Amino acid sequence: MELTIRTRDVELTEALRERITRRLEFALDTFEDHIEDAFVYMMDLNGPKGGVDKLCQITVRAGRIGDLAVRETGTTFQAALNRAARRLKYRISEALRAGESRSRKSIRTALAA
């Protein structure tokens, strides 16, 4: 999996880059055979004003299921990243499960005919 990280109004320090990498590897290790690329976009929506304004968007390109994206906000970048990674893991799991059930149905239909 190739990981691309982009930021806007956020300093991409080595510590932040490592935290993002570790969190995504942990969340997506089960699906590493399916995921080709991952793109992470982090942004501070309000600048220095504070509040729930840290945005994390993660998009993955997976062969069988296409592109999936999630967008989460939080009070910190870590919170937004954790929520986005958790949702992405669930969405990939559900998309793969739906693809498997569709293919099983088509095989049964083909065998019955």
C-alpha positions in Angstrom: 0.0 0.0 0.0 1.4 3.4 -1.0 0.5 6.2 1.4 0.2 9.8 0.4 -0.3 12.5 3.1 -1.3 16.0 2.3 -2.1 18.9 4.7 -3.5 22.4 4.7 -2.9 24.9 7.5 -1.1 22.1 9.4 2.6 21.5 9.8 3.3 17.9 8.7 6.0 17.0 11.3 7.8 13.7 11.2 5.9 12.7 14.4 2.5 13.4 12.8 3.6 11.5 9.6 4.6 8.5 11.7 1.4 8.6 13.8 -0.7 8.7 10.6 1.3 5.8 9.1 1.1 3.6 12.2 -2.6 4.2 12.7 -3.5 3.3 9.1 -1.2 0.3 9.1 -2.9 -0.9 12.3 -6.4 -0.2 10.9 -5.9 -1.6 7.5 -3.5 -4.5 7.9 -6.3 -7.1 7.5 -7.0 -5.6 4.0 -3.5 -5.1 2.8 -4.0 -7.5 -0.1 -6.9 -5.5 -1.4 -5.7 -1.9 -0.9 -3.5 -0.3 -3.6 -3.2 3.3 -2.4 -4.2 5.4 0.5 -4.5 9.1 0.6 -4.8 11.1 3.8 -5.8 14.8 3.9 -5.6 16.7 7.2 -6.8 20.3 7.6 -7.5 22.8 10.3 -10.8 24.3 9.3 -10.9 27.3 11.5 -7.2 28.0 12.0 -6.2 29.0 15.5 -9.8 29.7 16.7 -10.1 26.3 18.3 -13.2 24.0 18.5 -14.2 20.9 16.6 -12.4 21.9 13.5 -9.7 19.4 12.7 -10.5 17.5 9.6 -9.2 14.1 8.5 -10.2 12.6 5.1 -8.9 9.2 4.1 -9.4 7.8 0.6 -8.3 4.3 -0.4 -8.2 2.6 -3.8 -8.9 -1.0 -3.6 -9.1 -3.3 -6.6 -12.3 -5.2 -6.1 -14.3 -2.5 -4.4 -13.1 0.7 -6.0 -12.4 3.9 -4.2 -13.7 4.5 -0.6 -13.5 7.7 1.3 -14.3 8.8 4.9 -14.2 12.3 6.4 -14.2 13.0 10.1 -13.7 16.0 12.3 -12.5 16.2 15.9 -11.0 18.6 18.5 -7.5 17.2 17.7 -5.9 15.6 14.7 -5.4 12.4 16.6 -9.1 12.2 17.4 -10.1 12.9 13.8 -7.6 10.4 12.5 -8.8 7.6 14.9 -12.4 8.1 14.0 -11.7 8.2 10.3 -9.5 5.1 10.4 -12.1 3.2 12.4 -14.9 4.1 10.0 -12.8 3.2 7.0 -12.0 -0.2 8.3 -15.7 -0.8 8.8 -16.6 0.4 5.3 -13.9 -1.7 3.6 -15.1 -4.8 5.6 -18.7 -4.2 4.6 -17.8 -3.6 1.0 -15.8 -6.8 0.7 -18.5 -8.7 2.5 -21.2 -7.4 0.1 -19.0 -8.3 -2.9 -18.6 -11.8 -1.6 -22.3 -12.3 -1.0 -23.1 -11.0 -4.5 -20.6 -13.4 -6.1 -22.1 -16.3 -4.1 -25.6 -15.5 -5.3 -24.5 -15.4 -8.9 -22.7 -18.8 -8.6 -25.9 -20.4 -7.1 -28.0 -18.9 -9.8 -25.6 -20.2 -12.5 -25.6 -23.7 -11.0 -29.4 -23.8 -10.7 -29.9 -22.9 -14.4 
